[in-house]
Amino acid sequence: MNGLQVYLNFNGNCKEALQFYHAELGGSLSIQVLADQKESSQFPDQFREKVVQGKLVLDTWTIFGTDLLDEKIYIKGTNISLLLSFQSKAELLERYQSMSKHGTQHAPPHSPDEQTCVGSFTDPYGVQWILQYHNFVL
């Protein structure tokens, strides 16, 4: 397996969302807008800054995104949750605090047992996240 690859659909704010994820998670970000494509002159001006494809590459996974989805089938954030696993509870708590600040918190980080911590939220761009830490003790 080459790692997780996720493709997210946005409704005009893909560039902003991917830049937010890049600032929060690091990695390497590339964004192609319609104006960069040879065929861009065939589209109305209001589409020229829409993201054809954005790509955020992290250690073992990739987030792709686009603005070019038919608005009739776009349902903000209801079809996917991204799960991030952390190596420490402190790292999970820090990331939860910063990433959920302007979103909707569903389940603040809590520990169902001494070895686990989990929390969930929807970010300002409508994407659902689950953050988890589990200390596997043998």
N, C-alpha and C positions, 0 to 999 in steps of 0.2 A: 504494500500500500504506500502511496506517495503522500499521504496526509489528507486532511479535510479541505475540500474546496466548496465554498458556499457562494451561490449567486443570488443577490438581492435586487429586487425591483423597487425603484423609487418613482416619485411623481414630480420630478423637477428639482429635487434637492440632493441628488446623488453625490455631486462633488462636495457639497458641504458635509454630508454624512460621512463619506470616506475620509475627508480631512479630519473630522472629529475622531474617527476610529484610529487614524494614523497618529494623531496627537496623544491619544490615550494608550495605545498598544504598541506603538513603534512600527518597525518594519519598513518596507520599501513600497512607495505609492506611485502609481502611474495612472493618468487620466487622459482619455481621448474624448474630445467633444466633437459634435457633428461638424463644426466649422473646420476641423482639421482633416476632414475626409474630402476626397475628390468630388464626390457627388453632392456636396453641401449646397451648391447653388440651386439644386432642384427642390430644396425645402424652404418653407417660409422663414423669415428672419427670426421669429420667436423660437424656432427649434435649433438655431445654430449653436447655442451654448449648452444644449442638452448633452448629457454624457452618453456616448455610444457604448463605451466600456471603461470602467475604472477597475483597478486591480491593486489590492493591498496584500503583499506577500509577507508573512510572518515566518517564524522558525519552521513549523511543521504544517501550516495550513494557509489557505488563501481565501480572501473575500473578494468576489467580483461584484460589480454593480452596474446598473444602467438606468437611464430615464426613459428609454424607448420601449415602453410596454404599452399596449393598448389600454387606455384609461378605463374601458368597459370591464376589463378583467383585473384591474389593479385593486387590491384590497390591502390597505396599509397594515402590515405587520401581523396578519392573522395566520399566515401559512408557514411560519418558521420560528424556531427559537434557536439561538446560538448558545452552546454550552461551553464555558471556559473553565478549565480546571487549574487550580493554583497549587504551588508547592508549600504555601504557608497560609495560615488563617489571616495573618496581618496583611499580606499582599491582597488577598480576597477583599478584606474590609476596606482597604485603601481604594482599590479599583471600583468597588461597589459605590462608595461615597462619591467619587468623581464622575463616574459614568451615569449614575442614576439621578444626579443632582437636578437636572432640568427635565427629567422624564417622569414616569409613573412607577412608584415602588409598589410591587405586588406582595413580596415576602421579604422583609428586611433580613439580613443575614442572621441565621439562628443555628443552633447546634442541637440536632436531635439526639446526639450522643457525644461522648468526650472526644471522639476521633474525627468528627465531621462538622462542616459548616456549609450552609447553602443559603442562597438568596436569589430573588428574581425581580426583574423590572422591565419596563418598556422604555427605551431611550427616546430622546426628543424627535427621532426620525421614524418612530413606529415599529422599531425592531425589538423583539422580545429576547431577553438574555437570561440565562441561568448561570450563576457563578457558584462553583463548588470547590471545596477543599476536603480531602479525605486523607488522613494519615493512616496508611496501611501498615499495621503492626503485625509482624509475623510471630 
